[in-house]
């Protein structure tokens, strides 16, 4: 009886575990060098799979069971805040040869990380990464300091074959976005008061015109407002996924 009960418990736990993981949404896009699968884990946390390579962005234990997700060939960390940098989650998906790219502010917790500054570019496992600015201009703390000062955090432009994916990190609609070219998918944050309002996201889209926009890291912000704001921008497809 104990053996049967234990077997039943294990089966039940495995079923719960599988159900939890199947809740994650994914989209696929075709690139010049294979299919790219984009998995939407939650908040600012994403996973990309391309040509048997796995790239995790800002892995955080709160949003997924990282024991069951594939190990990373490459991990990108946008900045040092706890909802983006989670060493415990990273440990669960790190294997021999995993490369972790981060900002200088992350190195205290990630001594083996490779720091990239705004403007740096690096190619890992055939994936080209460009670090771009991510910062606040308008939204500030009570002492007048921006929630995300200029030069501290990164956004990343990630090239998979002929497709460029922009993961903006924690930022507002900064002037540097006007310099982004040929962005196929953009992940823009909309979590108040730390990042952008829907109006700011709408303005950002008009700066660089991505083919596809995913609002992410949006907390309790009403994404339907963004739908209305972008009705006159037919060149950008707005896709809403569960990325609170």
C-alpha positions as CSV (number, residue, x, y, z in Angstrom):
1,X,0.0,0.0,0.0
2,X,2.8,2.4,0.9
3,X,4.5,1.7,-2.5
4,X,1.2,2.4,-4.4
5,X,0.7,5.6,-2.4
6,X,4.2,6.8,-3.1
7,X,3.8,6.0,-6.8
8,X,0.5,7.9,-6.8
9,X,2.1,10.9,-5.1
10,X,5.0,11.0,-7.5
11,X,2.6,10.7,-10.5
12,X,0.5,13.5,-9.1
13,X,3.4,15.8,-8.5
14,X,4.7,15.2,-11.9
15,X,1.3,16.0,-13.4
16,X,1.2,19.2,-11.4
17,X,4.7,20.1,-12.6
18,X,3.9,19.4,-16.2
19,X,0.7,21.5,-16.0
20,X,2.6,24.4,-14.5
21,X,5.1,24.3,-17.3
22,X,2.4,24.0,-20.1
23,X,1.0,27.3,-19.0
24,X,4.0,29.1,-20.6
25,X,3.1,30.7,-23.9
26,X,5.4,30.5,-26.9
27,X,5.5,32.0,-30.3
28,X,7.7,30.9,-33.2
29,X,9.1,33.0,-36.0
30,X,11.1,31.8,-39.1
31,X,14.6,33.2,-39.5
32,X,17.2,32.8,-42.3
33,X,18.9,30.1,-40.1
34,X,16.1,28.2,-38.5
35,X,13.0,28.6,-36.3
36,X,13.2,30.8,-33.3
37,X,10.9,29.9,-30.4
38,X,10.2,32.7,-28.0
39,X,8.8,31.6,-24.6
40,X,7.0,34.1,-22.4
41,X,7.8,33.2,-18.8
42,X,6.6,36.3,-16.9
43,X,7.4,39.9,-16.0
44,X,10.8,40.6,-17.6
45,X,11.7,36.9,-17.9
46,X,12.0,35.3,-21.4
47,X,13.5,32.3,-23.1
48,X,14.6,31.9,-26.7
49,X,15.4,28.6,-28.4
50,X,17.2,28.7,-31.8
51,X,19.2,26.0,-33.6
52,X,19.4,23.9,-30.4
53,X,20.8,26.9,-28.5
54,X,18.9,28.2,-25.5
55,X,19.1,31.8,-24.4
56,X,17.5,32.9,-21.1
57,X,16.8,36.5,-20.3
58,X,16.5,37.7,-16.7
59,X,15.7,34.2,-15.2
60,X,13.9,34.6,-11.9
61,X,12.6,31.7,-9.8
62,X,9.3,33.5,-9.0
63,X,8.1,33.1,-12.6
64,X,9.1,29.5,-13.5
65,X,10.3,26.1,-12.3
66,X,13.9,26.4,-13.6
67,X,14.7,22.8,-12.5
68,X,12.6,21.7,-15.5
69,X,13.5,24.3,-18.1
70,X,16.4,23.6,-20.5
71,X,19.9,24.6,-19.5
72,X,21.2,27.8,-21.0
73,X,23.9,28.2,-23.5
74,X,23.6,32.0,-22.9
75,X,22.0,34.0,-20.2
76,X,21.4,37.8,-20.5
77,X,20.8,39.9,-17.4
78,X,19.6,43.5,-18.0
79,X,20.5,44.9,-14.5
80,X,21.0,44.1,-10.8
81,X,17.5,44.6,-9.4
82,X,16.1,41.4,-7.8
83,X,13.3,40.9,-10.2
84,X,15.9,40.6,-13.0
85,X,18.9,39.1,-11.3
86,X,18.3,35.9,-9.4
87,X,21.5,33.9,-8.9
88,X,19.5,30.8,-7.6
89,X,17.5,30.6,-10.8
90,X,20.7,31.0,-12.9
91,X,22.4,28.2,-11.0
92,X,19.6,25.8,-12.0
93,X,20.1,26.4,-15.7
94,X,23.9,26.8,-15.8
95,X,25.9,24.0,-17.3
96,X,29.6,23.7,-18.3
97,X,30.1,26.3,-21.0
98,X,27.1,28.5,-20.2
99,X,28.0,32.2,-20.8
100,X,26.3,34.8,-18.6
101,X,26.3,38.4,-20.0
102,X,25.3,41.1,-17.6
103,X,26.1,44.7,-16.5
104,X,28.9,45.9,-14.3
105,X,26.4,46.4,-11.5
106,X,25.7,42.7,-11.5
107,X,29.3,41.5,-11.1
108,X,29.3,41.6,-7.3
109,X,26.7,38.7,-7.4
110,X,27.9,37.2,-10.7
111,X,31.7,37.2,-10.5
112,X,31.9,34.9,-13.5
113,X,29.7,37.1,-15.7
114,X,30.9,39.0,-18.7
115,X,30.0,42.6,-18.3
116,X,28.8,44.6,-21.3
117,X,28.4,48.4,-21.4
118,X,26.0,50.3,-23.5
119,X,27.2,50.1,-27.1
120,X,29.3,46.9,-26.7
121,X,28.7,43.9,-29.1
122,X,29.6,40.3,-28.7
123,X,28.8,37.0,-30.5
124,X,28.2,33.9,-28.5
125,X,27.2,30.5,-30.1
126,X,26.4,32.2,-33.3
127,X,24.1,34.7,-31.6
128,X,25.1,38.4,-31.8
129,X,24.3,40.5,-28.8
130,X,24.4,44.3,-28.7
131,X,24.0,46.1,-25.4
132,X,22.0,49.3,-25.7
133,X,20.9,52.0,-23.2
134,X,18.1,51.5,-20.7
135,X,17.2,54.2,-18.3
136,X,14.6,56.6,-16.9
137,X,14.2,60.3,-17.7
138,X,10.8,61.1,-16.2
139,X,10.1,58.5,-13.5
140,X,12.2,59.1,-10.4
141,X,12.4,58.2,-6.7
142,X,11.4,60.7,-4.0
143,X,15.0,61.9,-3.8
144,X,15.0,62.9,-7.5
145,X,17.2,59.9,-8.6
146,X,15.9,58.0,-11.6
147,X,14.6,54.5,-10.9
148,X,17.1,53.4,-13.5
149,X,20.0,55.8,-14.0
150,X,21.6,56.2,-17.4
151,X,24.6,53.9,-18.0
152,X,23.7,51.3,-15.3
153,X,21.3,48.9,-17.1
154,X,21.3,47.3,-20.5
155,X,18.7,46.5,-23.1
156,X,19.8,43.9,-25.6
157,X,19.4,43.7,-29.4
158,X,19.8,40.0,-30.2
159,X,20.4,38.8,-33.7
160,X,19.1,35.3,-34.7
161,X,20.0,34.9,-38.3
162,X,18.3,37.7,-40.2
163,X,15.9,38.6,-37.3
164,X,16.7,41.2,-34.7
165,X,14.9,41.0,-31.3
166,X,15.0,43.9,-29.0
167,X,14.6,43.2,-25.3
168,X,14.5,46.7,-23.8
169,X,15.1,46.0,-20.1
170,X,13.9,48.6,-17.6
171,X,13.7,51.8,-19.6
172,X,11.6,54.7,-20.9
173,X,11.2,55.9,-24.5
174,X,14.7,57.2,-24.6
175,X,16.2,59.2,-27.6
176,X,18.6,56.3,-28.4
177,X,15.7,54.2,-29.5
178,X,15.5,56.3,-32.7
179,X,18.8,54.7,-33.7
180,X,17.5,51.2,-33.6
181,X,17.2,49.7,-37.1
182,X,15.3,46.7,-38.6
183,X,13.9,45.4,-35.3
184,X,11.6,42.5,-36.0
185,X,10.3,42.0,-32.5
186,X,10.5,44.4,-29.6
187,X,9.8,43.7,-25.9
188,X,9.0,47.1,-24.2
189,X,8.3,47.4,-20.5
190,X,5.2,49.1,-19.2
191,X,5.4,48.6,-15.4
192,X,4.5,51.8,-13.5
193,X,6.0,53.8,-12.0
194,X,9.4,52.2,-12.9
195,X,9.3,52.1,-16.7
196,X,6.9,53.4,-19.4
197,X,3.3,54.4,-19.5
198,X,1.3,53.1,-22.5
199,X,1.7,56.6,-24.0
200,X,5.5,56.3,-23.7
201,X,5.4,52.8,-25.3
202,X,3.3,54.2,-28.2
203,X,5.9,57.0,-28.7
204,X,8.7,54.5,-28.5
205,X,7.1,52.4,-31.3
206,X,7.0,55.5,-33.5
207,X,10.8,56.0,-33.0
208,X,11.9,52.7,-34.5
209,X,8.8,50.9,-35.9
210,X,9.3,47.2,-35.0
211,X,7.3,44.7,-37.0
212,X,6.0,43.1,-33.8
213,X,5.6,44.6,-30.4
214,X,5.2,42.6,-27.2
215,X,4.5,44.8,-24.1
216,X,6.2,43.0,-21.2
217,X,7.0,43.6,-17.5
218,X,3.7,45.4,-17.4
219,X,2.4,44.7,-13.9
220,X,-1.1,46.1,-13.4
221,X,-0.9,48.5,-16.3
222,X,-4.0,48.3,-18.6
223,X,-2.6,46.9,-21.9
224,X,-5.9,47.7,-23.7
225,X,-4.9,51.4,-23.5
226,X,-1.9,50.6,-25.7
227,X,-4.2,48.8,-28.2
228,X,-6.1,52.1,-28.7
229,X,-2.9,54.2,-28.9
230,X,-1.5,52.0,-31.7
231,X,-4.5,51.7,-33.9
232,X,-3.0,54.3,-36.3
233,X,0.3,52.3,-36.6
234,X,-0.6,49.4,-38.8
235,X,3.0,48.7,-39.6
236,X,3.5,47.3,-36.1
237,X,1.6,44.2,-35.0
238,X,0.7,44.3,-31.2
239,X,0.8,41.0,-29.5
240,X,-0.4,40.7,-25.9
241,X,1.0,37.8,-23.8
242,X,0.9,37.0,-20.1
243,X,4.0,39.0,-19.1
244,X,2.9,40.8,-15.9
